[in-house]
Amino acid sequence: MSTHPVAEFTSPSTWSLIEDKFSPFAKDTLSKLVDFVQNEVVPAERVFHAQISDDPKRRWTSTPPIVFELNAKAKALGLWNLFLSKAHYPDVGVPLTNLEYAIMAEVMGRTGALASIATNCAAPDTGNMEVLARYGTEAQKEKWLVPLMNAEIRSAFSMTEKGVASSDARNIQTSIRKEGNDIVINGHKWWISGAGDHRCRLHLVMGKSDPNNADPYATQSIVIVPADAPGVRIVRPMKVFGYDDAPEGHCEVIYENVRVPASNIIAGWGRGFEVIQGRLGPGRIHHCMRSIGAAQRALDIMLERVTDPTRQTFGKHLYQHGTIVANIAQSRAEIESSRLLVLSAANQIDKFKAKGALKEIGIAKFVVPSMALQVVDRAMQSFGAEGISQDTPLAATWAGLRTLRYADGPDEVHMQQIGQRELRRVPRLKKLSEKAKETEAELFQKHGIKTHL
């Protein structure tokens, strides 16, 4: 068995399965990351939350100082922008594959968003940086991508709309029209992650630019909107089961006659669907990777709880109850199987890019968050009422994971796509069955056996 430190925090058997696919650079980076997360980020978690002000005026206008300390340490260790693979972004990426990053994202996911923020690998900036790296002009990269990569600014991705069934992106109604040398944007969005952060400097806004186009997938465009542009109004932060996720937040935003230069279009007019598919594919799998880490951390917390010698019920330690042992086993089995599913998807992206891994990404997207929710729920149950309180990270973890069954496409959309993909296999399956029956009949005849059907 390998002695790599990641095996202790993930799975020794899984690590032995993929270890030979890791470069020396990736192994070294992963070792540093494991140490950084466990010995720097985990001890800073409660400090981070304590530094978020309860004062409504300061809650959205300040960043916990511990973030900048962690940023500096991560950058000095080379643990920075790890999600940008050099294979796909040769001019700005790091020499890591998606498979290598998958394990790293799992390690970071153990601390909610904090380790990702510390290493500049946090959504929605990750997806926005990928969009700018892949589709941005040189001027757009210089103005927006470079400061994002340096964590000097943050960003938002603005797609979901209030009063619109946004799970079908063809329904998006925000107007994006060209007027002279300007683009004018009008729309009402909500659940726009990152828009509440006082460091947010740009929104990537998706809207209808050619509503009469016969091709419904050519009706939308994406445009860069500076966060301080006249007409951009943050209405309120939305709450997830009471959590506002300050200082980034998920906000309701109105764009009223917002004007930006025509040069702010991303990739070109009518290419919005192309851009979001390029963005959401990796983004979906990143969420799944981090969810595995969150589930693993929840199981670890549960194990400590049930073996606490002061916790006894009905004359037994908690771990001596059969239901507790069964829950531990169920959680372990679900984490192991889901991890392999995510690693398979990451490997497919490396081989065939996101478009060639749609099936694997789609399955992971609706399987992993639900799995993680179950694991966290079992951990909460082992704590009794304390498990749903602010005294453990479990309730906040559960709330965050629950949003992933909507984010980047609800479960139902992915299940529909996977189901339809499976149904397309039917003609081939029928041909194989018919051929097998013909061969079967020949074998019956050859051996002189009469069938009874």
Solvent accessible surface area in square Angstrom, and as a share of the most:
residue,aa,sasa,rsa
1,M,179,0.80
2,S,35,0.22
3,T,135,0.78
4,H,23,0.10
5,P,59,0.37
6,V,0,0.00
7,A,10,0.08
8,E,144,0.64
9,F,35,0.15
10,T,9,0.05
11,S,4,0.03
12,P,67,0.42
13,S,65,0.42
14,T,5,0.03
15,W,2,0.01
16,S,62,0.40
17,L,113,0.56
18,I,8,0.04
19,E,48,0.21
20,D,125,0.65
21,K,109,0.46
22,F,11,0.04
23,S,42,0.27
24,P,116,0.73
25,F,91,0.38
26,A,0,0.00
27,K,62,0.26
28,D,75,0.39
29,T,7,0.04
30,L,0,0.00
31,S,36,0.23
32,K,80,0.34
33,L,0,0.00
34,V,7,0.04
35,D,79,0.41
36,F,1,0.00
37,V,2,0.01
38,Q,67,0.30
39,N,89,0.46
40,E,59,0.26
41,V,0,0.00
42,V,34,0.20
43,P,84,0.53
44,A,6,0.05
45,E,28,0.12
46,R,190,0.70
47,V,66,0.38
48,F,16,0.07
49,H,120,0.54
50,A,85,0.66
51,Q,67,0.30
52,I,22,0.11
53,S,16,0.10
54,D,130,0.67
55,D,62,0.32
56,P,107,0.68
57,K,169,0.71
58,R,132,0.48
59,R,57,0.21
60,W,51,0.18
61,T,84,0.49
62,S,30,0.19
63,T,14,0.08
64,P,2,0.01
65,P,75,0.47
66,I,23,0.12
67,V,3,0.02
68,F,102,0.43
69,E,93,0.42
70,L,3,0.02
71,N,19,0.10
72,A,65,0.50
73,K,89,0.38
74,A,0,0.00
75,K,96,0.41
76,A,92,0.71
77,L,72,0.36
78,G,44,0.43
79,L,0,0.00
80,W,28,0.10
81,N,8,0.04
82,L,1,0.01
83,F,6,0.03
84,L,0,0.00
85,S,5,0.04
86,K,92,0.39
87,A,84,0.65
88,H,42,0.19
89,Y,9,0.03
90,P,93,0.59
91,D,97,0.50
92,V,40,0.23
93,G,10,0.09
94,V,31,0.18
95,P,74,0.46
96,L,4,0.02
97,T,51,0.30
98,N,10,0.05
99,L,7,0.04
100,E,5,0.02
101,Y,3,0.01
102,A,3,0.02
103,I,3,0.01
104,M,0,0.00
105,A,0,0.00
106,E,5,0.02
107,V,2,0.01
108,M,1,0.00
109,G,2,0.02
110,R,18,0.07
111,T,8,0.05
112,G,47,0.45
113,A,61,0.48
114,L,7,0.03
115,A,0,0.00
116,S,2,0.01
117,I,17,0.09
118,A,0,0.00
119,T,0,0.00
120,N,14,0.07
121,C,0,0.00
122,A,9,0.07
123,A,44,0.34
124,P,11,0.07
125,D,6,0.03
126,T,5,0.03
127,G,6,0.06
128,N,0,0.00
129,M,0,0.00
130,E,8,0.04
131,V,1,0.01
132,L,0,0.00
133,A,9,0.07
134,R,98,0.36
135,Y,38,0.14
136,G,12,0.11
137,T,73,0.43
138,E,132,0.59
139,A,74,0.58
140,Q,10,0.05
141,K,31,0.13
142,E,132,0.59
143,K,129,0.55
144,W,22,0.08
145,L,2,0.01
146,V,76,0.44
147,P,19,0.12
148,L,1,0.01
149,M,30,0.13
150,N,57,0.29
151,A,29,0.23
152,E,112,0.50
153,I,22,0.11
154,R,16,0.06
155,S,1,0.00
156,A,0,0.00
157,F,23,0.09
158,S,0,0.00
159,M,30,0.13
160,T,50,0.29
161,E,6,0.03
162,K,81,0.34
163,G,81,0.78
164,V,38,0.22
165,A,69,0.54
166,S,17,0.11
167,S,64,0.41
168,D,47,0.25
169,A,12,0.09
170,R,100,0.37
171,N,54,0.28
172,I,0,0.00
173,Q,108,0.48
174,T,3,0.02
175,S,42,0.27
176,I,1,0.01
177,R,108,0.39
178,K,119,0.51
179,E,65,0.29
180,G,63,0.61
181,N,129,0.66
182,D,45,0.23
183,I,0,0.00
184,V,2,0.01
185,I,0,0.00
186,N,44,0.23
187,G,17,0.16
188,H,68,0.30
189,K,0,0.00
190,W,62,0.22
191,W,95,0.33
192,I,1,0.01
193,S,39,0.25
194,G,2,0.02
195,A,8,0.06
196,G,14,0.13
197,D,5,0.03
198,H,73,0.33
199,R,27,0.10
200,C,8,0.05
201,R,110,0.40
202,L,0,0.00
203,H,1,0.01
204,L,0,0.00
205,V,0,0.00
206,M,0,0.00
207,G,0,0.00
208,K,38,0.16
209,S,25,0.16
210,D,57,0.29
211,P,87,0.55
212,N,141,0.72
213,N,55,0.28
214,A,106,0.82
215,D,71,0.37
216,P,58,0.36
217,Y,119,0.45
218,A,26,0.20
219,T,8,0.04
220,Q,0,0.00
221,S,0,0.00
222,I,0,0.00
223,V,0,0.00
224,I,0,0.00
225,V,0,0.00
226,P,28,0.18
227,A,26,0.20
228,D,125,0.65
229,A,11,0.08
230,P,116,0.73
231,G,31,0.30
232,V,25,0.15
233,R,127,0.46
234,I,73,0.37
235,V,56,0.32
236,R,105,0.38
237,P,47,0.29
238,M,20,0.09
239,K,129,0.55
240,V,15,0.09
241,F,136,0.57
242,G,57,0.55
243,Y,80,0.30
244,D,19,0.10
245,D,64,0.33
246,A,8,0.06
247,P,1,0.01
248,E,32,0.14
249,G,0,0.00
250,H,41,0.18
251,C,1,0.01
252,E,7,0.03
253,V,0,0.00
254,I,35,0.18
255,Y,2,0.01
256,E,104,0.46
257,N,94,0.48
258,V,0,0.00
259,R,117,0.43
260,V,5,0.03
261,P,72,0.46
262,A,26,0.20
263,S,81,0.52
264,N,18,0.09
265,I,24,0.12
266,I,0,0.00
267,A,29,0.22
268,G,20,0.19
269,W,97,0.34
270,G,17,0.16
271,R,94,0.34
272,G,0,0.00
273,F,21,0.09
274,E,80,0.36
275,V,0,0.00
276,I,3,0.01
277,Q,85,0.38
278,G,13,0.12
279,R,17,0.06
280,L,10,0.05
281,G,2,0.02
282,P,10,0.06
283,G,15,0.14
284,R,27,0.10
285,I,0,0.00
286,H,3,0.01
287,H,34,0.15
288,C,0,0.00
289,M,1,0.00
290,R,31,0.11
291,S,2,0.01
292,I,2,0.01
293,G,0,0.00
294,A,12,0.09
295,A,0,0.00
296,Q,7,0.03
297,R,39,0.14
298,A,2,0.01
299,L,2,0.01
300,D,39,0.20
301,I,29,0.15
302,M,0,0.00
303,L,66,0.33
304,E,132,0.59
305,R,29,0.10
306,V,1,0.00
307,T,73,0.43
308,D,42,0.22
309,P,97,0.61
310,T,110,0.64
311,R,97,0.36
312,Q,103,0.46
313,T,55,0.32
314,F,197,0.82
315,G,72,0.69
316,K,94,0.40
317,H,44,0.20
318,L,21,0.11
319,Y,92,0.35
320,Q,90,0.40
321,H,39,0.17
322,G,57,0.55
323,T,102,0.59
324,I,23,0.12
325,V,79,0.45
326,A,59,0.46
327,N,45,0.23
328,I,36,0.18
329,A,59,0.46
330,Q,89,0.39
331,S,0,0.00
332,R,78,0.28
333,A,58,0.45
334,E,39,0.18
335,I,0,0.00
336,E,42,0.19
337,S,67,0.43
338,S,4,0.03
339,R,2,0.01
340,L,84,0.42
341,L,41,0.21
342,V,4,0.02
343,L,10,0.05
344,S,52,0.34
345,A,0,0.00
346,A,0,0.00
347,N,37,0.19
348,Q,43,0.19
349,I,5,0.03
350,D,45,0.23
351,K,128,0.54
352,F,119,0.49
353,K,129,0.54
354,A,13,0.10
355,K,172,0.73
356,G,38,0.37
357,A,0,0.00
358,L,75,0.38
359,K,75,0.32
360,E,26,0.11
361,I,3,0.01
362,G,6,0.06
363,I,43,0.22
364,A,0,0.00
365,K,0,0.00
366,F,41,0.17
367,V,53,0.30
368,V,0,0.00
369,P,1,0.01
370,S,37,0.24
371,M,13,0.06
372,A,0,0.00
373,L,15,0.07
374,Q,97,0.43
375,V,1,0.00
376,V,0,0.00
377,D,65,0.34
378,R,33,0.12
379,A,0,0.00
380,M,19,0.08
381,Q,138,0.61
382,S,11,0.07
383,F,23,0.09
384,G,45,0.43
385,A,85,0.66
386,E,62,0.28
387,G,0,0.00
388,I,127,0.65
389,S,32,0.21
390,Q,161,0.72
391,D,96,0.50
392,T,16,0.09
393,P,62,0.39
394,L,2,0.01
395,A,13,0.10
396,A,48,0.37
397,T,37,0.21
398,W,67,0.24
399,A,4,0.03
400,G,36,0.35
401,L,9,0.05
402,R,53,0.19
403,T,40,0.24
404,L,19,0.10
405,R,72,0.26
406,Y,138,0.52
407,A,35,0.27
408,D,34,0.18
409,G,17,0.17
410,P,23,0.14
411,D,5,0.03
412,E,116,0.52
413,V,45,0.26
414,H,4,0.02
415,M,103,0.46
416,Q,107,0.48
417,Q,100,0.44
418,I,21,0.11
419,G,32,0.30
420,Q,83,0.37
421,R,80,0.29
422,E,73,0.33
423,L,122,0.61
424,R,161,0.59
425,R,118,0.43
426,V,55,0.32
427,P,82,0.52
428,R,148,0.54
429,L,75,0.38
430,K,123,0.52
431,K,134,0.57
432,L,83,0.41
433,S,57,0.37
434,E,101,0.45
435,K,132,0.56
436,A,60,0.46
437,K,136,0.58
438,E,110,0.49
439,T,61,0.35
440,E,93,0.42
441,A,60,0.46
442,E,113,0.51
443,L,93,0.46
444,F,62,0.26
445,Q,150,0.67
446,K,154,0.65
447,H,117,0.52
448,G,66,0.63
449,I,98,0.50
450,K,176,0.75
451,T,76,0.44
452,H,179,0.80
453,L,212,1.05
